[in-house]
Amino acid sequence: MNGLHVDSIIKSYGNTQILTDIFISCNPGEIVGLLGRNGSGKSTLLKIIFGSLNADTKFVKVGDKIINGVNDSRNLINYLPQDGFLPNHIKIKTIINLFCDKYSGEIIAENPLIRPLVNKKCNKLSGGEKRLLEILLITYSKANYVLIDEPFNGIAPVYKDEIKRHIQEQSKFKGFIITDHDYRNILDVASRVLILHDGAIQEIKNREELIYWGYLPQAT
């Protein structure tokens, strides 16, 4: 399996340029954390990489395969947006069987936090339970690269810990790019951290650099 290479991404809305000649890469075994202030373009970037959003210019490839749209991403890149995708009136065990192969489906269905839910319909789950299930489904999907937008937002610590554990486990076999407002969770799980600032990507080596780039306030 070869690396994910993203280059020359420019995206404007009207006269406002959101992304300016973005370069980002990810390899199997890496968890790339992507930080940035609200409105900096993190979700836009993930959608462009996945192929569900057009850019002014872009170059995305996995190995030798050029990714121009969602159809090109199949089994190579998977993306979980902030909004849920689970159908409301289908039982959880059916959803797992639809999304997963037998091995991955068993791992998810036997998870102690998911097992009590498998005979429920999705509309009976709490927001945290739904988000955990979505993240496990996308994490264990066949894709070589997984993009997750805001996996830790608004859910209980027990779910956050479970999500981190599974992402780290699956990162042995695939690459991840994840973004979240809670930088602490990103720093916990990421092997490499980037910040999107004024439309450009900067690599972050320590917490002080988050202050330098204006992501965190100056210590008082």
Backbone torsions as a table, in degrees:
resi	resn	phi	psi	omega
1	MET	NA	133.7	-176.7
2	ASN	-103.7	169.7	-172.2
3	GLY	-73.9	161.2	172.5
4	LEU	-92.0	124.5	-177.0
5	HIS	-124.1	121.8	-178.3
6	VAL	-124.7	127.1	-174.2
7	ASP	-148.4	156.7	170.2
8	SER	58.2	35.0	179.9
9	ILE	-85.7	120.0	173.9
10	ILE	-125.9	131.5	179.7
11	LYS	-140.3	126.4	178.0
12	SER	-123.0	149.2	168.0
13	TYR	-119.2	108.1	-174.4
14	GLY	65.0	-128.5	179.4
15	ASN	-91.5	3.1	-177.0
16	THR	-101.6	119.9	177.4
17	GLN	-88.7	118.3	-177.3
18	ILE	-87.5	-43.2	-178.5
19	LEU	-123.6	133.9	-172.7
20	THR	-124.7	97.6	174.0
21	ASP	53.0	55.8	-177.0
22	ILE	-74.5	135.6	168.3
23	PHE	-123.0	132.5	175.8
24	ILE	-151.8	145.0	178.3
25	SER	-135.4	158.8	176.5
26	CYS	-152.0	138.6	179.7
27	ASN	-121.0	159.3	174.2
28	PRO	-53.5	135.9	-178.0
29	GLY	94.4	-7.8	-178.8
30	GLU	-102.0	142.7	167.0
31	ILE	-117.6	106.1	-178.3
32	VAL	-94.0	118.8	176.1
33	GLY	-91.0	128.7	-178.7
34	LEU	-115.2	112.5	-179.8
35	LEU	-106.8	162.6	177.7
36	GLY	169.1	152.4	179.5
37	ARG	-69.6	163.5	176.7
38	ASN	-52.8	133.5	177.9
39	GLY	81.3	6.5	-177.7
40	SER	-77.2	-16.4	176.5
41	GLY	109.3	15.0	-177.6
42	LYS	-62.0	-50.6	-179.6
43	SER	-63.8	-39.6	177.7
44	THR	-58.4	-44.2	-179.9
45	LEU	-62.9	-44.4	180.0
46	LEU	-62.3	-40.6	179.6
47	LYS	-65.4	-37.8	178.1
48	ILE	-66.4	-43.5	178.1
49	ILE	-60.2	-43.4	-178.9
50	PHE	-67.3	-33.1	179.5
51	GLY	107.2	4.7	-178.0
52	SER	-90.4	-4.0	178.6
53	LEU	-136.5	132.8	178.6
54	ASN	-75.9	153.6	174.9
55	ALA	-122.5	164.1	174.5
56	ASP	-64.1	-46.2	170.6
57	THR	-141.6	150.0	175.5
58	LYS	-163.9	154.8	170.5
59	PHE	-141.1	113.7	-179.2
60	VAL	-130.2	130.0	175.1
61	LYS	-146.8	151.9	169.9
62	VAL	-117.3	113.3	-172.1
63	GLY	61.6	-122.2	178.7
64	ASP	-98.3	1.2	-175.9
65	LYS	-90.4	117.6	177.3
66	ILE	-79.0	132.8	-179.7
67	ILE	-104.8	105.7	178.5
68	ASN	-101.9	-20.8	-178.8
69	GLY	-161.8	-177.8	-174.9
70	VAL	-60.2	-37.4	-179.2
71	ASN	-62.7	-32.9	177.9
72	ASP	-71.9	-22.9	-176.9
73	SER	-79.1	-13.8	-171.0
74	ARG	-53.6	125.5	-179.2
75	ASN	66.3	4.0	176.8
76	LEU	-111.5	-48.5	-180.0
77	ILE	-129.1	131.9	173.1
78	ASN	-123.1	149.5	-172.6
79	TYR	-136.0	130.7	174.7
80	LEU	-113.8	110.5	178.9
81	PRO	-76.4	177.5	177.5
82	GLN	-67.0	-33.4	-179.5
83	ASP	-79.1	142.4	-179.1
84	GLY	-70.0	157.1	179.6
85	PHE	-125.2	0.0	-173.1
86	LEU	-75.6	135.8	176.3
87	PRO	-70.5	134.6	-170.0
88	ASN	-69.3	-35.5	-166.8
89	HIS	-107.9	26.7	177.9
90	ILE	-117.7	141.1	-180.0
91	LYS	-66.6	149.3	-176.5
92	ILE	-60.2	-40.9	-178.3
93	LYS	-63.9	-32.7	177.2
94	THR	-69.4	-42.4	178.0
95	ILE	-59.9	-44.4	179.9
96	ILE	-61.0	-43.8	-179.3
97	ASN	-65.6	-32.6	179.6
98	LEU	-72.5	-36.4	-172.4
99	PHE	-90.5	-24.8	-166.9
100	CYS	-120.9	154.5	166.8
101	ASP	-74.4	173.0	-172.3
102	LYS	-60.0	-43.8	-176.5
103	TYR	-64.5	-51.7	-179.1
104	SER	-65.7	-38.1	178.5
105	GLY	-60.1	-38.8	178.6
106	GLU	-67.7	-39.5	178.3
107	ILE	-59.6	-45.8	-178.0
108	ILE	-69.9	-46.3	-177.0
109	ALA	-64.6	-29.0	-179.1
110	GLU	-91.4	-1.5	176.1
111	ASN	-60.0	132.0	-176.0
112	PRO	-57.4	-27.0	179.4
113	LEU	-85.2	-20.2	-179.3
114	ILE	-97.8	-32.7	-174.2
115	ARG	-51.9	-42.3	179.8
116	PRO	-68.6	-9.1	-173.4
117	LEU	-103.4	-8.4	-165.2
118	VAL	-64.1	-25.7	179.5
119	ASN	-96.6	4.7	176.1
120	LYS	-90.7	157.7	170.3
121	LYS	-87.3	156.7	-171.3
122	CYS	-60.8	-32.0	-178.1
123	ASN	-72.3	-4.3	177.1
124	LYS	-97.5	-1.6	-178.2
125	LEU	-89.6	151.4	172.7
126	SER	-73.0	167.2	178.2
127	GLY	-59.9	-39.9	179.3
128	GLY	-67.5	-39.6	178.4
129	GLU	-64.7	-42.4	178.0
130	LYS	-61.7	-44.9	-176.7
131	ARG	-65.9	-40.7	176.7
132	LEU	-59.4	-46.9	-179.3
133	LEU	-61.5	-45.7	178.8
134	GLU	-58.0	-44.4	-177.4
135	ILE	-67.3	-39.6	176.8
136	LEU	-64.8	-40.7	179.0
137	LEU	-61.6	-43.2	-177.5
138	ILE	-75.3	-34.9	-179.7
139	THR	-66.7	-36.6	-179.1
140	TYR	-95.5	11.0	177.8
141	SER	-69.2	170.4	-175.9
142	LYS	-73.7	-12.9	-173.4
143	ALA	-60.6	146.2	176.7
144	ASN	-76.9	-26.2	179.9
145	TYR	-132.1	137.1	-176.0
146	VAL	-123.9	126.2	177.0
147	LEU	-109.4	124.6	-178.2
148	ILE	-127.9	124.5	-178.7
149	ASP	-99.9	115.5	175.7
150	GLU	60.2	55.8	-179.8
151	PRO	-68.7	-22.3	-172.9
152	PHE	-104.6	5.0	-172.3
153	ASN	-74.1	119.4	170.0
154	GLY	70.0	25.6	179.2
155	ILE	-122.7	160.4	-174.6
156	ALA	-67.5	153.0	-179.7
157	PRO	-55.2	-35.3	-179.0
158	VAL	-62.9	-35.7	177.5
159	TYR	-72.3	-39.5	178.4
160	LYS	-59.3	-44.7	-179.5
161	ASP	-64.1	-39.1	179.8
162	GLU	-67.0	-41.6	178.8
163	ILE	-61.7	-45.9	179.2
164	LYS	-59.4	-43.3	-177.5
165	ARG	-60.9	-45.1	-176.8
166	HIS	-72.7	-37.8	176.6
167	ILE	-62.1	-44.6	179.0
168	GLN	-64.3	-38.6	178.8
169	GLU	-64.1	-47.1	-177.3
170	GLN	-75.7	-17.3	177.9
171	SER	-68.2	-10.0	173.0
172	LYS	-65.9	-23.8	-172.1
173	PHE	-115.9	-16.8	-174.1
174	LYS	-149.5	173.2	178.3
175	GLY	-105.7	150.5	180.0
176	PHE	-127.2	142.7	164.1
177	ILE	-124.2	120.4	-177.0
178	ILE	-128.9	146.3	177.6
179	THR	-130.3	146.5	178.3
180	ASP	-161.5	151.8	177.3
181	HIS	-71.2	-28.5	-179.4
182	ASP	-86.5	94.5	-173.7
183	TYR	-62.0	-26.0	-177.9
184	ARG	-63.1	-41.7	178.3
185	ASN	-66.5	-36.8	176.1
186	ILE	-63.7	-45.6	179.6
187	LEU	-63.8	-32.6	178.4
188	ASP	-62.3	-40.7	-166.7
189	VAL	-104.7	-23.3	-170.8
190	ALA	-79.9	143.3	171.5
191	SER	-89.0	-18.0	178.6
192	ARG	-151.1	138.6	-175.7
193	VAL	-122.1	132.0	176.4
194	LEU	-120.5	155.5	173.2
195	ILE	-126.1	137.8	176.1
196	LEU	-97.8	112.1	-173.2
197	HIS	-136.7	124.1	-178.9
198	ASP	51.4	41.5	174.5
199	GLY	80.0	2.2	-177.6
200	ALA	-126.1	158.0	-179.4
201	ILE	-97.2	133.3	173.9
202	GLN	-126.7	140.1	176.2
203	GLU	-83.8	139.3	-176.1
204	ILE	-111.1	127.5	-179.1
205	LYS	-102.5	-25.5	-177.4
206	ASN	-157.7	172.0	-176.9
207	ARG	-61.9	-34.5	-179.1
208	GLU	-60.9	-32.5	179.1
209	GLU	-70.6	-27.5	174.1
210	LEU	-66.3	-33.4	175.2
211	ILE	-70.5	-44.5	-178.8
212	TYR	-57.2	-42.1	-178.1
213	TRP	-85.3	7.2	173.3
214	GLY	80.7	9.9	179.3
215	TYR	-76.7	-38.9	175.8
216	LEU	-113.1	148.8	178.8
217	PRO	-70.5	156.5	174.9
218	GLN	-61.1	137.6	177.1
219	ALA	-63.7	141.8	179.1
220	THR	-114.0	NA	NA
